[in-house]
Amino acid sequence: MISRSNIRQLTEEREESLSPYAVKSKSSLGRLKYEEPCPIRTAFQRDRDRIIHTKAFRRLKHKTQVFIAPLGDHFVTRLTHTLEVAQIARTIARALNLNEDLTEAIALGHDLGHTPFGHVGEEVLNKLYYQGFRHNEQSLRVVDCLENDGLGLNLTWEVRDGILNHSKTKIDILGRDWGEVHTLEGEVVKIADAIAYINHDIGDAIRAGIITEDDLPPSTLTILGHSHSKRINTMVSDIIDNSWAARGEETMSRPTIGMSPQILEATNTLRDFLFDRVYSVRSAEEEARRAREVIRALYEYFNMHEDRLPPEYSVGADEVERRVVDYIAGMTDQYALRIAEELSLTGGKTK
């Protein structure tokens, strides 16, 4: 008989039909602090819900993906990027019979620690803060320490591992320095992140007039397709085909999530094209200069005026610099610009 008291157990029983390489929620390595299981949701479903209800997740809608404070309504934000990653990752996980709930939780949490102004903001904080700054580590700090009034979300080990190890800026997809995630679900999110940003950043660059469709390397169009949807479909289908062993239908050593050499080469060619023609160009323009100025000014000001930090960042065992970094990293683009203007930290209007 199905009742509220055993819904979770029924879901966990259904998970037994997943691939032997999938992580079953009842086999999770657990949380930092023990909690009684939810009677309705599995551990990974519970993690997903906790992430969605955070303030950090809501703020993603006003954080830059690539283009700082774009004028159009259709440019990708950090939130829409996150949702696209989750959609792509879930599609792959479902096809490979992996744990879709774990995959979704990692995808939704992977960018919670991203700064305002995208990677420009990350680069500035990395230079300013003596311990350095990496958004994947900050994402883990958000879920472990900063959310829930400083108590953290107490997520499972598998979700935390996927969040920490998703990042690979300027590293070739599946290259030598790609790094390791300890679950196949985490590997799926990592490659889905690359598929998402490559394709939506091309769309945004075309929308912004920086490139045209004709500027894309011809070989990649021939191999991957001449439209946004065709390129994503080609990449996703290829990943599924080349990762089919993850379904566990044949006995073998632990499989990996991969791509065919031809599709991988074309995907990395597109990625390199974006770094050469879009990301490097944007970093030299006025919006990026202004963003750097704002981040530096805020960092210097709040380190000198600890008393002006919001209450949730003004107390705690962490040093002042660490709390200032947490505060700035959590800001949206417009909030950072507004605070800098209100404090008269930049030369003239900031917006």
N, C-alpha and C positions, 0 to 999 in steps of 0.2 A: 504494500500500500504506500502510495506517495503522500508524504506530508511535508510540512515546512521543515521539520527536524532532520529530514534525510535527503533534501534536494542536492546538497553538496556531494554526499556520498554517491548518489546516482550519477552525477556528472563525472566524478572521479572513476567510477566503474566504466563509463563510456570512454574515458581516456585510455583505458587498457587496450583499446583497439588502435591506438596511435602507433606510429613507427616505434620499434624498440630503441631507436636513437632519439626519440622525442623525450622531453622532460615531462614526467607526470607530476601533476601538482602535489599529490600526496607524498611524492618522493623528493620534494624540495629540500634543499639543505637548510632551510629555515630562515628565521628573522634574527635581527640583532638582539631583540628582546622577545621572549616567548609571549604568544597571545593565544587565547582559546580560538579554535577555528570558527569561521562563520558558518551557520547552519545552511545558508543558501548558496554562497559563492565559494569557489575554490580560492586557494591562496593567490593565484595569479590574477583571477578576476577581481579580487579585492584590491590588489596592487593597482590594477588598471583604473579602478574607480577612484582610489585615493589620489592618483596623479591627475585625473580629469578635474577633480574638485579643488585643486590647489590654486592659490593666487598666481603662482609662477606660470601655470599653464594658461590662465586667462590673459596674462600680460604678453604672451607670445603674439597675440593678434596685432600688437603695435610695435613689434620689433622687426628690424630690417632683416631681410634675407640677403639681397645683394644691393639693391638700389635704395639709397638713403632718402627717406621722406618723399617717395615718388608721388607725382600729381595724379596719376590714373588710379582707378578703383580696381584694376585687374592685375596689378603686380602682386607677386607672391610675397607673403609675409612669413615670419618664422612659424606662425600657427598653421597656415595653409600648407607650408612645406611639411610640417609634422604630420598633418592628416594625410598628405600624399604618400609619405613614407609608410605610414600605418597601412594604407590601402594596398600598396604594392607588396609590402612584407606579408600581409595576411593572405594575399592571393598565392604567393609562393609557398608559404607555410601550409596552407590548406592542400595545395596540389601535392606536396611532399609528405603529407600526413603527419606534420609536426604539430606542436602545441600552439594553436592560434592565439589563445589567451595570453600566454607568455610573450609571444611575438608582439602582440598589440601593446602590451604594457611597456615593453622595452621601447618600442617605436614612439609611443606617446610621451615618454619621459626623457628621451635621449637629448633633447636640446633645452631643457628647462633652465640650464645655467648659462645660456648664451647672453652675451652683452647687448646693450643697445648698439646700433650702427653696424651690426653684423661682425664680420671678421676684422673690420677696421677697429672696432672697439676692443676686440679680443687682443689684437696686436699691441695696442697702446697700453692696456692693463698689464700685458705680459712684460712690457719694457719697464713700466713704472714700479710694479710690485716686486720686491726683492726675491720672493719665492716663485715668481713667475705666475702666469695665469693660462689655463687651458679650459675651454668651455666644457669638455667632457668631465673633467674633475670637479668643476663647479656644479654641473648637473647632479653629480653624486652628492655633493655637499648640500645642495638644495633639498634633496629628498631625505638625507640623513640628519641634517642639523638645522636648517633654516625654516622649513615649512612647519605648519601646525604649532605656531607660537614658540618655535625653537626646539620642539620635541622631536621633529622629524616624522617621517611617514612609516618608519619601521618596515620597509619593503623586504621581500625575499632576496636571498643571495643571488638567485639567477637573474632577476630584474636589475639588481644593482650592478652585477657583472656586465650585463649587456649595455647599460647606460655608460659605464666607465670606459668600456673598450670599443665603443662604436666609432670613435674619431680617427680620421686618417687624412687630414688636410695635406694637400700637395704630394700625396703618396699615390703611386700608380695602383689602380684597382687590382686586387689580388696579387700585387707585386711582392718582392722580397721583404719589404718592410711593412706589409699590410697589417701585421699584428694579429693577435689571437683573442678570440672570444671563446668562452668555455662551454657554450651550448650552440647547437645548430640553429636554434631560434635566434640567438644573438648574431650569428653569422648572416642569417637572412636579413635582419634589420640593417646590418652594416652595409651590405651590398645594395639593399633597397634604398638606403639613404643616398648612395652615389647615383643610382638610376634616377631618383627623383630630382636631385639638384641639377644634374647635367641637363635633363630635358626641360625643366621649368626655367632654368636660367637662360637657356637658349631662347625660349619664348619671350622672356622679359627683355633680353637684350635686343631682340627684333622689335618688340613693342616700343622700346626706348629709342630706336633708331640708331643704335650703335653698330649693329650688323644687319644684314639681310639674309634670307634663306639661301641666296646664291653664294654667300661668303663661306658657308659651311664646307668643310673638306669634301669634295665630290665622292671620294671613295667611301666615306661614312654614309652618305646618302644612298649609295648603291647597295651597301651591305645592310644598313639598319632601317632605311625607309625615308621617305620624303616628307613625313609629317610627324608631329609630336606623338600622336597615338600609335602610329606604326612603329616608331623607334622604341617606345616603351614596350609594346607588345613583342617586338623582336627580342629585346633584351630579356624580358621576363620569361618568355617561352624558352629561350636558350638556357637560362639558369635552371629552369625546371628540368629540361632534357639532360643537362650535364650534371645535375645533382640528384638524379633519380634514385641512386643508391641509398639516399637518405630515407627512403620509404622503408628500408629494411627488409625488402622482399628476397634478398639474397644474403647469405652469410658472408661477412667480410669485416675488415677492420673499420674503425669509425670513419664514415664518409665525410666529405667536405662539401661546402656550397661553392660551385664554380661556374665558369662559362667556357664555351669553346674558344680556341685560339683566335679564330677569325673575328668573332663578335667581340671578344675581349679587346683585341687590338683596335678595332673600330671605336669601341667605347672609350678607351684611353686616348685615342686620337681626338675625339670630341672634347674630352676633359682637358687635354693640353691646349686645344684651340680656345677654350673658355679662359684659361689662365693667361694666354697670350693676347687675346683680342678683347676680352671683357673685364676680367677681374683686375688686371694690371692697369688698364686704361681708366677704370673707375677710381682706382686708388690715387690717381694723379689729379683728379678734378676737385672743384671747389667744395662740393658737399663733403667729401672725405676729409679735406683740410679742416673744415669747420667742425666735423665730428671729432677729429683728433684734438683740436683745441678745447672743445667742451669737456672731453674725458679728462684731459690733463688738468684743466682748471678745477673741475669738481674734485679730483683726487687731491690736489694740493690744498684746496680750501677745507675740505672736511678733515684732513689730517691735522690741519692747524686749528680747527674749530670742532673738536669732538663733541662739544655740547650741542651743536646744531644737528647732529644725527637724529633721525627719528627714534622714538623710544625703543623699538624692537632691535635697533642696531647700536644703541648707546650704552648698553650694559652687556656683561658677559665676560667670560674668562679670556676670550680671544683678544689679541693686541689690537690697537686702534687701526693700524693699516689693514689688517684682515677684515675688520668690520666695515671699513670704508670700501674695500673691494667688493664685499658682499652687497652693500647698498648700491653701488654704481652698477654692478653686473645685473642687478635685478631691475634696473630702470628700463622703461620703454624709451624709444627714440624721442618722442614728444615731451615726455616728462623730463628727460635729461636736458633738452634744449630749454624748457621752461624754467627749471631750477637754475640753470646757468644764467639765464637772463634776469631772473628775479634777484639773484645775488650779484648781478653786474660783474660776472666773471670773465666775460668775453668782450672783445672790442666791438661795441655796437650791437644791433639786433642779431639774435641767433635764429630767427625764423621769419 
